[in-house]
Amino acid sequence: MGGVRFLLALLLSLCIALPAQAGPDVLLAKVYAANVDPAEYWVSEKYDGVRAIWDGRELRFRSGRNVPAPRWFIEGLPPQALDGELWLGRGRFDELSAIVRKAEPDDAQWRQVKYMIFEMSGAAGSFTERITEMNAAVGLSRLPNLHVVEQFRITDRKALKRKLKAIIKGGGEGLMLHRADAPYRTGRSDDLLKLKPLEDAEARVIGYEPGKGKYAGQTGALRMEMPDGKRFRLGSGLTDAIRRNPPPVGSLVTYRYQELTPQGVPRFPRYWRLREEP
C-alpha cells in the first residue's frame, strides 16, 4: 500500500499543468473623446451582453473557452467568422450570464438568447462594406436568434448626445462608434469607441481590506455602505497615497460607477474623492 501511495505522489509531482487556452484576437474599444467627429463613424447601441466569437466551427468566449450552447444553436450559425454579443435584453445581464455559462445548456432558456453581430472577423474591406456582408450572412443563416446590430449615422456631437440620452432613458447601456472606413483590425484602437455615461454617488467607509502583492501592507480596498444599507468594496481608483493613508471609518466618499446591478449595488465602482461634509 505504501508503494502505491509513493507512486501516486510521484506521478502527481511529475504532472505538468496545461496552459489555459488563449482567447481569440478581437477588436477592442477605446473610450470616446469629446474631440472625435461622430460623422466619420457608424453608431450603434452598446449591448450589455456576453462577448462571443464564432470562427465558423466553434463559438467561444473572449477567454477562449467554448460557449456551452445547444447543438441547434451552433449548427444554425453560418460558415463565416462573426463577432458579437449574446444578449437577452436591456438590464438582463446577470440572467443572461447564468444561462450561457451552464455546462448543460437549457434549451428553453437558450431560445431567448440573441446573438447580436457587430463585426465580421478577418473580412476584407471597410466596416461599411462589412455591414453589407454581415447582413447577407445572417440572411442566409438557419438560426432565428442571429441578428445584425443596427448601425446608423450621426451628423454631429449634439446629435450624438441626444441619441445617447434617448438610449439611456430607455434602459440601454450606451453607444458604440465604429469608424466607417476602417479595415478589420484586432486590438484596441480608435476604430471602435464606446460612449457611456458615468453615475456618481456617496457611501460611507465602514472598514478596510488588506492589500496583496504590490499593495501588501497597504489598503487593498475600502469597505463601503450605501445609504440604504447595501455594502460593496471599493478598490479601483485608489492612489498609492490613499492606500497608505485611507479615508477614516465613517467618512463619506464619492465614487463613480456605470450602473446598478439587479441587487442594487454599483457595477465597476471607482473612487473619485473624499467628500467634505458641512
CORURCOR-V130945 format. One record per backbone hydrogen bond with DSSP energy under -1.0 kcal/mol. CO is the residue of the C=O (numbers start at 1). NH is the residue of the N-H. E is the energy in kcal/mol with one decimal. If there is no record, write none. Layout:
BEGIN
CO/NH/E ; CO/NH/E
END
This chain:
BEGIN
1/5/-2.2 ; 2/6/-2.1 ; 3/7/-2.3 ; 4/8/-2.5 ; 5/9/-2.4 ; 6/10/-2.4 ; 7/11/-2.6 ; 8/12/-2.4 ; 9/13/-2.1 ; 10/14/-1.2 ; 26/187/-3.1 ; 28/189/-1.4 ; 30/194/-2.5 ; 33/36/-1.9 ; 37/40/-1.7 ; 38/41/-1.8 ; 40/180/-2.2 ; 42/178/-3.0 ; 43/152/-2.6 ; 44/176/-2.8 ; 47/49/-1.8 ; 50/86/-3.1 ; 52/84/-1.9 ; 53/60/-2.7 ; 54/82/-2.4 ; 58/55/-2.0 ; 59/67/-3.3 ; 60/53/-3.0 ; 61/64/-1.6 ; 65/61/-2.9 ; 67/69/-2.6 ; 70/74/-1.8 ; 71/75/-2.8 ; 74/77/-1.4 ; 76/142/-1.3 ; 82/54/-2.6 ; 83/118/-2.3 ; 83/119/-1.6 ; 84/52/-2.7 ; 85/116/-3.2 ; 86/50/-2.1 ; 87/114/-3.0 ; 89/92/-1.6 ; 92/96/-2.4 ; 93/97/-3.0 ; 94/98/-1.8 ; 95/99/-1.5 ; 96/100/-2.6 ; 97/101/-1.1 ; 99/102/-1.1 ; 106/110/-2.6 ; 107/111/-1.5 ; 109/112/-1.5 ; 114/87/-2.8 ; 115/147/-2.5 ; 116/85/-2.3 ; 117/149/-3.1 ; 119/83/-2.3 ; 120/123/-1.9 ; 126/130/-2.1 ; 127/131/-1.9 ; 128/132/-1.1 ; 129/133/-1.6 ; 130/134/-2.9 ; 131/135/-2.3 ; 132/136/-1.8 ; 133/137/-2.5 ; 134/138/-2.6 ; 135/139/-2.0 ; 136/140/-1.3 ; 143/146/-1.6 ; 145/115/-2.7 ; 147/117/-3.6 ; 152/43/-3.4 ; 156/160/-1.9 ; 157/161/-2.4 ; 158/162/-2.0 ; 159/163/-2.3 ; 160/164/-2.5 ; 161/165/-2.2 ; 162/166/-2.0 ; 163/167/-2.4 ; 164/168/-2.6 ; 165/169/-2.3 ; 166/170/-1.6 ; 167/172/-2.9 ; 168/171/-1.7 ; 174/46/-2.6 ; 175/195/-3.0 ; 176/44/-2.3 ; 177/193/-2.8 ; 178/42/-3.1 ; 179/182/-1.3 ; 180/128/-2.0 ; 187/28/-2.6 ; 189/192/-1.2 ; 191/179/-2.8 ; 192/30/-2.5 ; 193/177/-2.9 ; 194/32/-2.8 ; 195/175/-2.7 ; 199/257/-2.3 ; 201/255/-2.6 ; 203/253/-2.9 ; 204/225/-2.1 ; 205/250/-3.0 ; 207/223/-2.7 ; 209/220/-3.2 ; 209/221/-1.4 ; 212/215/-2.2 ; 213/216/-1.8 ; 215/218/-2.3 ; 218/211/-2.6 ; 221/209/-2.7 ; 222/234/-2.7 ; 223/206/-3.3 ; 224/232/-1.6 ; 225/204/-2.5 ; 226/229/-2.4 ; 230/226/-3.3 ; 232/224/-3.1 ; 234/222/-2.7 ; 235/238/-1.3 ; 236/271/-2.9 ; 239/243/-2.4 ; 240/244/-1.9 ; 241/245/-1.8 ; 243/219/-1.7 ; 248/251/-2.2 ; 251/205/-2.3 ; 252/275/-2.4 ; 253/203/-2.0 ; 254/272/-2.1 ; 254/273/-1.8 ; 255/201/-2.1 ; 256/270/-2.7 ; 257/199/-2.8 ; 259/267/-3.3 ; 261/264/-2.5 ; 265/261/-2.9 ; 267/258/-1.9 ; 270/256/-2.8 ; 273/254/-3.0
END
